[in-house]
């Protein structure tokens, strides 16, 4: 391997396209598990997360989650994704 510092990136990243809201994984990583749904709502309910339908407050999404207790972060994320769905997230420009 070379110790040279390349001034150009190895991959062209393109233009920065803003996306409203935070990724669900970022919000869930700020919590320790296990956790009750009400405690998640109290701690992070005002966080805005990215969804395929656009940004939504986590509190609003949690209203539609049937589970009241999450053993692990992955379990929490699975239940939230069942409500918000999966797929491409719209950019702030609506593209």
N, C-alpha and C positions, 0 to 999 in steps of 0.2 A: 504494500500500500504506500501511497505517496503522502508525505507530510505537507505538501503544497496546499495553500489556501486558495481554492478557486473563487474568483470574484463573481461568477455567475452561478445560479442554481442549476442543479443537474436536471431538474424538471421545470418546465414553464408552468406556472400555476394559473395564469390568466388573470382576469379582472376580479377584484373583490366585490362579491355580491352580498349585500347585507341580508341577514335572516333574523326576524324578530323572535324573541323568546330564547330560553336556554334549553340545551339538550336535556332530556329526562335523566340521562345518566349523570350529568353534572349535578343536578338537584339532589338525586338520590345518594350521591357520593358524600354529600355534606352531612348525612344522617348516620347514626349508629343503629344497628339492628340487633334484636327484634324491636318492633315499634307498632303501637296501635295507630289505626287510621286517624283518630282524633288528634293524636300527638303529632303525626306527620302534618296534618292540616294546621295545627297551632304553630309549628316551627317553620314550615315552608309553604303554607297555603297561598300566600300572596305572590309566590314565584310564578312567573309566566313561562310556560314550557312550549316548545315547538310541537305542532301537530300537523298532519297532512291537511287539515281544514283551516290552518292558521293558528296564531298564538292563542293560548288559553291559560287562565289562572288555574293552578293546580287544585285549588279549593273547589272550583266548579267541576273539575274532572273527578275528584274524590267523591262528590255527591253521587256519582253513577257507579262507583266501585262497590260491589256487594261485600267484599271481604272487610272485616273489622280489625284484623291483626295480621301483621306480616312478619314471618320468621326471618326472612332474608331479603336482601336488596333485590335479588333477581325475582323473587316472588312478587314484591311490590311493583317492579317494572312490568312484569307480565300482566298483572291485573290492570294497571294503568293503560298499557298498550291495547288491551282488549276493549277499552272504552274509546281511546283516541284513534285507534287503527294504526296501520303501518303504511308506509309509502313515501313518495317524494314530499318534501316540505317546500311550500311556496316561499319565494324570496320576498323581501320587504317591498319590492317593486311590483309584486304580483305575477312574476314570471313563472 
